[in-house]
């Protein structure tokens, strides 16, 4: 057995809004199975957070996003799973709201939800963002809308 230091991973999550609703997936595989979150995943070597947000959203839901911008960072410790992630939160726009399950091994359900009535349970990183356990803390006040745009 190799003794390696425990180090955090880097995840990227993408909030996608359309007609006042947020795109969510119900996780099927890995830690957090059965919880609801935005599309997202591991940041690949050499990839920017913007590229990761675009790629993961398309891979998991078939939705193409553009105008991706940074929102916040959360520090997510999944004690039961022995995992620790720094999650970079991005927001993106879409013209096409046709969402589908692109990877059934990873995603159990996909849909558009009213931010005031999110399904439960939520994935820890999304809970942390919504509770303001993020940097900057005020990002929690506007995660489901564009601060400088009207959508």
Contact map, one row per residue, 1 for C-alpha under 8 A:
1110000000000000000000000000000000000000000000000000000000000000000000000000000000000000000000000000000000000000000000000000000000000000000000000000000
1111000000000000000000000000000000000000000000000000000000000000000000000000000000000000000000000000000000000000000000000000000000000000000000000000000
1111100000000000000000000000000000000000000000000000000000000000000000000000000000000000000000000000000000000000000000000000000000000000000000000000000
0111110000000000000000000000000000000000000000000000000000000000000000000000000000000000000000000000000000000000000000000000000000000000000000000000000
0011111000000000000000000000000000000000000000000000000000000000000000000000000000000000000000000000000000000000000000000000000000000000000000000000000
0001111100000000000000000000000000000000000000000000000000000000000000000000000000000000000000000000000000000000000000000000000000000000000000000000000
0000111110000000000000000000000000000000000000000000000000000000000000000000000000010000000000000000000000000000000000000000000000000000000000000000000
0000011111000000000000000000000000000000000000000000000000000000000000000000000000111100000000000000000000000000000000000000000000000000000000000000000
0000001111100000000000000000000000000000010000000000000000000000000000000000000000011100000000000000000000000000000000000000000000000000000000000000000
0000000111110000000000000000000000000000011000000000000000000000000000000000000000001111000000000000000000000000000000000000000000000000000000000000000
0000000011111000000000000000000000000001111000000000000000000000000000000000000000001111000000000000000000000000000000000000000000000000000000000000000
0000000001111100000000000000000000000001111000001001100000000000000000000000000000000011110000000000000000000000000000000000000000000000000000000000000
0000000000111110000000000000000000000111100000000000100000000000000000000000000000000011110000000000000000000000000000000000000000000000000000000000000
0000000000011111000000000000000000000111000000000000110010000000000000000000000000000000111100000000000000000000000000000000000000000000000000000000000
0000000000001111100001100000000000000110000000000000000000000000000000000000000000000000111100000000000000000000000000000000000000000000000000110000000
0000000000000111110001100000000000000100000000000000000000000000100000000000000000000000001111000000000000000000000000000000000000000000000000000000000
0000000000000011111111100000000000000000000000000000000000000000000000000000000000000000000111000000000000000000000000000000000000000000000000011000000
0000000000000001111111100000000000000000000000000000000000000000000000000000000000000000000011101000000000000000000000000000000000000000000000000000001
0000000000000000111110000000000000000000000000000000000000000000000000000000000000000000000000000000000000000000000000000000000000000000000000000000001
0000000000000000111111000000000000000000000000000000000000000000000000000000000000000000000000000000000000000000011000000000000000000000000000000000001
0000000000000000111111100000000000000000000000000000000000000000000000000000000000000000000000000000000000000001111000000000000000000000000000000000000
0000000000000011110111110000000000000000000000000000000000000000000000000000000000000000000000000000000000000001111000000000000000000000000000010000000
0000000000000011110011111000000000000110000000000000000000000000000000000000000000000000000000000000000000000111100000000000000000000000000000000000000
0000000000000000000001111100000000011110000000000000000000000000000000000000000000000000000000000000000000000111100000000000000000000000000000000000000
0000000000000000000000111110000000011110000000000000000000001000000000000000000000000000000000000000000000111110000000000000000000000000000000000000000
0000000000000000000000011111000011111000000000000000000000000000000000000000000000000000000000000000000000111100000000000000000000000000000000000000000
0000000000000000000000001111100111111000000000000000000000000000000000000000000000000000000000000000000001111000000000000000000000000000000000000000000
0000000000000000000000000111110111000000000000000000000000000000000000000000000000000000000000000000000111110000000000000000000000000000000000000000000
0000000000000000000000000011111110000000000000000000000000000000000000000000000000000000000000000000000011100000000000000000000000000000000000000000000
0000000000000000000000000001111110000000000000000000000000000000000000000000000000000000000000000000000000000000000000000000000000000000000000000000000
0000000000000000000000000000111110000000000000000000000000000000000000000000000010000000000000000000000000000000000000000000000000000000000000000000000
0000000000000000000000000011111111100000000000000000000000000000000000000000000000000000000000000000000000000000000000000011000000000000000000000000000
0000000000000000000000000111111111100000000000000000000000000000000000000000000000000000000000000000000000000000000000000000000000000000000000000000000
0000000000000000000000000111000111110000000000000000000000000000000000000000000000000000000000000000000000010000000000001000000000000000000000000000000
0000000000000000000000000110000111111000000000000000000000000000000000000000000000000000000000000000000000000000000000011110000000000000000000000000000
0000000000000000000000011110000001111100000000000000000000000000000000000000000000000000000000000000000000000000000000111110000000000000000000000000000
0000000000000000000000011110000000111110000000000000000000000000000000000000000000000000000000000000000000000000000000000110010000000000000000000000000
0000000000001111000000111000000000011111000000000000000000000000000000000000000000000000000000000000000000000000000000000000010000000000000000000000000
0000000000001110000000111000000000001111100000000000100110011000000000000000000000000000000000000000000000000000000000000000000000000000000000000000000
0000000000111100000000000000000000000111110000000001100110010000000000000000000000000000000000000000000000000000000000000000000000000000000000000000000
0000000000111000000000000000000000000011111000000001000100000000000000000000000000000000000000000000000000000000000000000000000000000000000000000000000
0000000011110000000000000000000000000001111100000001000000000000000000000000000000000000000000000000000000000000000000000000000000000000000000000000000
0000000001110000000000000000000000000000111110111001000000000000000000000000000000000000000000000000000000000000000000000000000000000000000000000000000
0000000000000000000000000000000000000000011111100001000000000000000000000000000000000000000000000000000000000000000000000000000000000000000000000000000
0000000000000000000000000000000000000000001111100000000000000000000000000000000000000000000000000000000000000000000000000000000000000000000000000000000
0000000000000000000000000000000000000000000111110000000000000000000000000000000000000000000000000000000000000000000000000000000000000000000000000000000
0000000000000000000000000000000000000000001111111011000000000000000000000000000000000000000000000000000000000000000000000000000000000000000000000000000
0000000000000000000000000000000000000000001001111111000000000000000000000000000000000000000000000000000000000000000000000000000000000000000000000000000
0000000000010000000000000000000000000000001000111111100000000000000000000000000000000001010000000000000000000000000000000000000000000000000000000000000
0000000000000000000000000000000000000000000000011111110000000000000110000000000000000000010000000000000000000000000000000000000000000000000000000000000
0000000000000000000000000000000000000000000000111111111000000000000000000000000000000000000000000000000000000000000000000000000000000000000000000000000
0000000000010000000000000000000000000001111100111111111100000000000000000000000000000000000000000000000000000000000000000000000000000000000000000000000
0000000000011100000000000000000000000011000000001111111110000000000100000000000000000000010000000000000000000000000000000000000000000000000000000000000
0000000000000100000000000000000000000000000000000111111111000001110100000000000000000000000000000000000000000000000000000000000000000000000000000000000
0000000000000000000000000000000000000000000000000011111111100000000000000000000000000000000000000000000000000000000000000000000000000000000000000000000
0000000000000000000000000000000000000011100000000001111111110000000000000000000000000000000000000000000000000000000000000000000000000000000000000000000
0000000000000100000000000000000000000011000000000000111111111111100000000000000000000000000000000000000000000000000000000000000000000000000000000000000
0000000000000000000000000000000000000000000000000000011111111111100000000000000000000000000000000000000000000000000000000000000000000000000000000000000
0000000000000000000000000000000000000000000000000000001111111100000000000000000000000000000000000000011000000000000000000000000000000000000000000000000
0000000000000000000000000000000000000011000000000000000111111100000000000000000000000000000000000001111001100000000000000000000000000000000000000000000
0000000000000000000000001000000000000010000000000000000011111110000000000000000000000000000000000011111000000100000000000000000000000000000000000000000
0000000000000000000000000000000000000000000000000000000011111111000000000000000000000000000000000111110000000000000000000000000000000000000000000000000
0000000000000000000000000000000000000000000000000000000011001111100000000000000000000000000001011111000000000000000000000000000000000000000000000000000
0000000000000000000000000000000000000000000000000000010011000111110000000000000000000000000001110000000000000000000000000000000000000000000000000000000
0000000000000001000000000000000000000000000000000000010011000011111100000000000000000000000111100000000000000000000000000000000000000000000000000000000
0000000000000000000000000000000000000000000000000000010000000001111100000000000000000000000111000000000000000000000000000000000000000000000000000000000
0000000000000000000000000000000000000000000000000000000000000000111110000000000000000000000110000000000000000000000000000000000000000000000000000000000
0000000000000000000000000000000000000000000000000100110000000000111111000000000000000000011110000000000000000000000000000000000000000000000000000000000
0000000000000000000000000000000000000000000000000100000000000000001111100000000000000000011100000000000000000000000000000000000000000000000000000000000
0000000000000000000000000000000000000000000000000000000000000000000111110000000000000001111000000000000000000000000000000000000000000000000000000000000
0000000000000000000000000000000000000000000000000000000000000000000011111000000000000001111000000000000000000000000000000000000000000000001000100000000
0000000000000000000000000000000000000000000000000000000000000000000001111100000000000001110000000000000000000000000000000000000010000111001000000000000
0000000000000000000000000000000000000000000000000000000000000000000000111110000000000111100000000000000000000000000000000000000010000111000000000000000
0000000000000000000000000000000000000000000000000000000000000000000000011111000000000111100000000000000000000000000000000000100110001110000000000000000
0000000000000000000000000000000000000000000000000000000000000000000000001111100000011110000000000000000000000000000000000000100100001100000000000000000
0000000000000000000000000000000000000000000000000000000000000000000000000111110000011110000000000000000000000000000000000001100100000000000000000000000
0000000000000000000000000000000000000000000000000000000000000000000000000011111001111000000000000000000000000000000000000000000000000000000000000000000
0000000000000000000000000000000000000000000000000000000000000000000000000001111111110000000000000000000000000000000000000001000000000000000000000000000
0000000000000000000000000000000000000000000000000000000000000000000000000000111111110000000000000000000000000000000000000000000000000000000000000000000
0000000000000000000000000000000000000000000000000000000000000000000000000000011111100000000000000000000000000000000000000000000000000000000000000000000
0000000000000000000000000000001000000000000000000000000000000000000000000000011111100000000000000000000000000000000000000000000000000000000000000000000
0000000000000000000000000000000000000000000000000000000000000000000000000000111111110000000000000000000000000000000000000000000000000000000000000000000
0000000100000000000000000000000000000000000000000000000000000000000000000000111111111000000000000000000000000000000000000000000000000000000000000000000
0000001110000000000000000000000000000000000000000000000000000000000000000011111001111100000000000000000000000000000000000000000000000000000000000000000
0000000111100000000000000000000000000000000000000000000000000000000000000011100000111110000000000000000000000000000000000000000000000000000000000000000
0000000111100000000000000000000000000000000000000000000000000000000000001111000000011111000000000000000000000000000000000000000000000000000000000000000
0000000001111000000000000000000000000000000000000000000000000000000000001111000000001111100000000000000000000000000000000000100000000000000000000000000
0000000001111000000000000000000000000000000000001000000000000000000001111100000000000111110000000000000000000000000000000000000000000000000000000000000
0000000000011110000000000000000000000000000000000000000000000000000001111100000000000011111000000000000000000000000000000000000000000000000000000000000
0000000000011110000000000000000000000000000000001100100000000000000111110000000000000001111100000000000000000000000000000000000000000000000000000000000
0000000000000111000000000000000000000000000000000000000000000000000111100000000000000000111110000000000000000000000000000000000000000000000000000000000
0000000000000111100000000000000000000000000000000000000000000000111110000000000000000000011111000000000000000000000000000000000000000000000000000000000
0000000000000001110000000000000000000000000000000000000000000000111100000000000000000000001111100000000000000000000000000000000000000000000000000000000
0000000000000001110000000000000000000000000000000000000000000011110000000000000000000000000111111000000000000000000000000000000000000000000000000000000
0000000000000000010000000000000000000000000000000000000000000001100000000000000000000000000011111000000000000000000000000000000000000000000000000000000
0000000000000000000000000000000000000000000000000000000000000011000000000000000000000000000001111100000000000000000000000000000000000000000000000000000
0000000000000000010000000000000000000000000000000000000000000010000000000000000000000000000001111110000000000000000000000000000000000000000000000000000
0000000000000000000000000000000000000000000000000000000000000110000000000000000000000000000000011111000000000000000000000000000000000000000000000000000
0000000000000000000000000000000000000000000000000000000000001110000000000000000000000000000000001111100000000110000000000000000000000000000000000000000
0000000000000000000000000000000000000000000000000000000000011110000000000000000000000000000000000111110000000100000000000000000000000000000000000000000
0000000000000000000000000000000000000000000000000000000000011100000000000000000000000000000000000011111100111100000000000000000000000000000000000000000
0000000000000000000000000000000000000000000000000000000000111100000000000000000000000000000000000001111100100000000000000000000000000000000000000000000
0000000000000000000000000000000000000000000000000000000000111000000000000000000000000000000000000000111111100000000000000000000000000000000000000000000
0000000000000000000000000001000000000000000000000000000000000000000000000000000000000000000000000000111111110000000000000000000000000000000000000000000
0000000000000000000000000001100000000000000000000000000000000000000000000000000000000000000000000000001111110000000000000000000000000000000000000000000
0000000000000000000000000011100000000000000000000000000000010000000000000000000000000000000000000000001111110000000000000000000000000000000000000000000
0000000000000000000000001111100000000000000000000000000000010000000000000000000000000000000000000000111111111100000000000000000000000000000000000000000
0000000000000000000000001111000001000000000000000000000000000000000000000000000000000000000000000000100111111100000000000000000000000000000000000000000
0000000000000000000000001110000000000000000000000000000000000000000000000000000000000000000000000000100000111110000000000000000000000000000000000000000
0000000000000000000000111100000000000000000000000000000000001000000000000000000000000000000000000011100000111111000000000000000000000000000000000000000
0000000000000000000000111000000000000000000000000000000000000000000000000000000000000000000000000010000000001111100000000000000000000000000000000000000
0000000000000000000011110000000000000000000000000000000000000000000000000000000000000000000000000000000000000111110000000000000000000000000000000000000
0000000000000000000011110000000000000000000000000000000000000000000000000000000000000000000000000000000000000011111011100000000000000000000000000000000
0000000000000000000111000000000000000000000000000000000000000000000000000000000000000000000000000000000000000001111111000000000000000000000000000000000
0000000000000000000111000000000000000000000000000000000000000000000000000000000000000000000000000000000000000000111111000000000000000000000000010000000
0000000000000000000000000000000000000000000000000000000000000000000000000000000000000000000000000000000000000000011111000000000000000000000000000000000
0000000000000000000000000000000000000000000000000000000000000000000000000000000000000000000000000000000000000000111111100000000000000000000000000000000
0000000000000000000000000000000000000000000000000000000000000000000000000000000000000000000000000000000000000000111111110000000000000000000000000000000
0000000000000000000000000000000000010000000000000000000000000000000000000000000000000000000000000000000000000000100011111100000000000000000000000000000
0000000000000000000000000000000000110000000000000000000000000000000000000000000000000000000000000000000000000000000001111100000000000000000000000000000
0000000000000000000000000000000001110000000000000000000000000000000000000000000000000000000000000000000000000000000000111110000000000000000000000000000
0000000000000000000000000000000000111000000000000000000000000000000000000000000000000000000000000000000000000000000000111111011000000000000000000000000
0000000000000000000000000000000100111000000000000000000000000000000000000000000000000000000000000000000000000000000000001111111000000000000000000000000
0000000000000000000000000000000100000000000000000000000000000000000000000001010000000000000000000000000000000000000000000111111100000000000000000000000
0000000000000000000000000000000000000000000000000000000000000000000000000111000000000010000000000000000000000000000000000011111110000000000000000000000
0000000000000000000000000000000000001100000000000000000000000000000000000000000000000000000000000000000000000000000000000111111111000000000000000000000
0000000000000000000000000000000000000000000000000000000000000000000000000000000000000000000000000000000000000000000000000111111111100000000000000000000
0000000000000000000000000000000000000000000000000000000000000000000000000111000000000000000000000000000000000000000000000001111111111100000000000000000
0000000000000000000000000000000000000000000000000000000000000000000000011100000000000000000000000000000000000000000000000000111111111100001100100000000
0000000000000000000000000000000000000000000000000000000000000000000000000000000000000000000000000000000000000000000000000000011111111000000110100000000
0000000000000000000000000000000000000000000000000000000000000000000000000000000000000000000000000000000000000000000000000000001111111000000100000000000
0000000000000000000000000000000000000000000000000000000000000000000000000000000000000000000000000000000000000000000000000000000111111100111110000000000
0000000000000000000000000000000000000000000000000000000000000000000000000110000000000000000000000000000000000000000000000000000111111110100000000000000
0000000000000000000000000000000000000000000000000000000000000000000000011110000000000000000000000000000000000000000000000000000110011111101100000000000
0000000000000000000000000000000000000000000000000000000000000000000000011100000000000000000000000000000000000000000000000000000000001111111000000000000
0000000000000000000000000000000000000000000000000000000000000000000000011000000000000000000000000000000000000000000000000000000000000111111000000000000
0000000000000000000000000000000000000000000000000000000000000000000000000000000000000000000000000000000000000000000000000000000000011111111100000000000
0000000000000000000000000000000000000000000000000000000000000000000000000000000000000000000000000000000000000000000000000000000000010011111111000000000
0000000000000000000000000000000000000000000000000000000000000000000000110000000000000000000000000000000000000000000000000000000010010111111111100000000
0000000000000000000000000000000000000000000000000000000000000000000000000000000000000000000000000000000000000000000000000000000011110100111111100000000
0000000000000000000000000000000000000000000000000000000000000000000000000000000000000000000000000000000000000000000000000000000001010000011111100000000
0000000000000000000000000000000000000000000000000000000000000000000000000000000000000000000000000000000000000000000000000000000000000000011111111110000
0000000000000010000000000000000000000000000000000000000000000000000000100000000000000000000000000000000000000000000000000000000011000000001111111100000
0000000000000010100001000000000000000000000000000000000000000000000000000000000000000000000000000000000000000000001000000000000000000000000001111100000
0000000000000000100000000000000000000000000000000000000000000000000000000000000000000000000000000000000000000000000000000000000000000000000001111110001
0000000000000000000000000000000000000000000000000000000000000000000000000000000000000000000000000000000000000000000000000000000000000000000001111111111
0000000000000000000000000000000000000000000000000000000000000000000000000000000000000000000000000000000000000000000000000000000000000000000001001111110
0000000000000000000000000000000000000000000000000000000000000000000000000000000000000000000000000000000000000000000000000000000000000000000000000111110
0000000000000000000000000000000000000000000000000000000000000000000000000000000000000000000000000000000000000000000000000000000000000000000000000111111
0000000000000000000000000000000000000000000000000000000000000000000000000000000000000000000000000000000000000000000000000000000000000000000000000111111
0000000000000000011100000000000000000000000000000000000000000000000000000000000000000000000000000000000000000000000000000000000000000000000000001100111
